[in-house]
């Protein structure tokens, strides 16, 4: 049995790593956790801290953007 990580975009699976087998295989697909988007991360943070002012919200949004860009195209991700 071999296993790999992949991302499901709602209609297709995209392997994150090389597929270690060739030919036809029976597979088991396990959905482990949803991938958070920038918007869902923002909403989660802002839901808990509704008293922040606009400057605080801008700072949070900037941090989220920087963290999202940090992991793009990184091999270990």
One Martini backbone bead per residue (centre of mass of N, CA, C, O) as a GRO file, in nm:
protein
   77
    1UNK     BB    1   0.096   0.036   0.023
    2UNK     BB    2   0.025   0.363  -0.091
    3UNK     BB    3   0.083   0.718  -0.016
    4UNK     BB    4  -0.060   1.047  -0.078
    5UNK     BB    5  -0.078   1.382  -0.140
    6UNK     BB    6  -0.374   1.593  -0.189
    7UNK     BB    7  -0.593   1.806  -0.383
    8UNK     BB    8  -0.931   1.910  -0.363
    9UNK     BB    9  -1.136   2.135  -0.581
   10UNK     BB   10  -1.437   1.977  -0.628
   11UNK     BB   11  -1.335   1.779  -0.904
   12UNK     BB   12  -1.018   1.745  -0.843
   13UNK     BB   13  -0.704   1.584  -0.825
   14UNK     BB   14  -0.389   1.706  -0.672
   15UNK     BB   15  -0.085   1.623  -0.651
   16UNK     BB   16   0.192   1.699  -0.428
   17UNK     BB   17   0.324   1.434  -0.519
   18UNK     BB   18   0.459   1.170  -0.628
   19UNK     BB   19   0.370   0.887  -0.798
   20UNK     BB   20   0.474   0.546  -0.693
   21UNK     BB   21   0.300   0.438  -0.942
   22UNK     BB   22   0.181   0.211  -1.193
   23UNK     BB   23  -0.106   0.202  -1.332
   24UNK     BB   24  -0.363   0.027  -1.206
   25UNK     BB   25  -0.564   0.127  -0.914
   26UNK     BB   26  -0.682   0.085  -0.617
   27UNK     BB   27  -0.852   0.327  -0.409
   28UNK     BB   28  -0.831   0.545  -0.122
   29UNK     BB   29  -1.031   0.816  -0.010
   30UNK     BB   30  -0.928   1.077   0.219
   31UNK     BB   31  -1.078   1.325   0.409
   32UNK     BB   32  -0.918   1.530   0.643
   33UNK     BB   33  -0.930   1.851   0.553
   34UNK     BB   34  -0.994   2.163   0.511
   35UNK     BB   35  -0.911   2.436   0.320
   36UNK     BB   36  -0.802   2.739   0.392
   37UNK     BB   37  -0.881   3.056   0.333
   38UNK     BB   38  -0.838   3.381   0.360
   39UNK     BB   39  -1.133   3.443   0.431
   40UNK     BB   40  -1.175   3.228   0.655
   41UNK     BB   41  -0.951   3.337   0.837
   42UNK     BB   42  -1.062   3.615   0.880
   43UNK     BB   43  -1.339   3.537   0.995
   44UNK     BB   44  -1.232   3.383   1.239
   45UNK     BB   45  -1.085   3.619   1.370
   46UNK     BB   46  -1.313   3.844   1.363
   47UNK     BB   47  -1.527   3.692   1.533
   48UNK     BB   48  -1.348   3.718   1.808
   49UNK     BB   49  -1.270   4.047   1.723
   50UNK     BB   50  -1.508   4.287   1.693
   51UNK     BB   51  -1.339   4.544   1.845
   52UNK     BB   52  -1.175   4.622   1.623
   53UNK     BB   53  -1.018   4.830   1.433
   54UNK     BB   54  -0.919   4.915   1.119
   55UNK     BB   55  -0.612   4.890   1.174
   56UNK     BB   56  -0.621   4.603   1.283
   57UNK     BB   57  -0.741   4.471   1.030
   58UNK     BB   58  -0.510   4.547   0.839
   59UNK     BB   59  -0.292   4.390   0.992
   60UNK     BB   60  -0.418   4.113   0.966
   61UNK     BB   61  -0.435   4.103   0.656
   62UNK     BB   62  -0.129   4.128   0.612
   63UNK     BB   63  -0.047   3.868   0.758
   64UNK     BB   64  -0.212   3.671   0.585
   65UNK     BB   65  -0.078   3.739   0.315
   66UNK     BB   66   0.214   3.669   0.395
   67UNK     BB   67   0.155   3.369   0.469
   68UNK     BB   68   0.044   3.281   0.194
   69UNK     BB   69   0.309   3.352   0.030
   70UNK     BB   70   0.515   3.174   0.185
   71UNK     BB   71   0.388   2.877   0.075
   72UNK     BB   72   0.437   2.927  -0.209
   73UNK     BB   73   0.624   2.686  -0.376
   74UNK     BB   74   0.690   2.500  -0.149
   75UNK     BB   75   0.812   2.184  -0.112
   76UNK     BB   76   0.713   2.120   0.198
   77UNK     BB   77   0.392   2.175   0.127
   0.00000   0.00000   0.00000
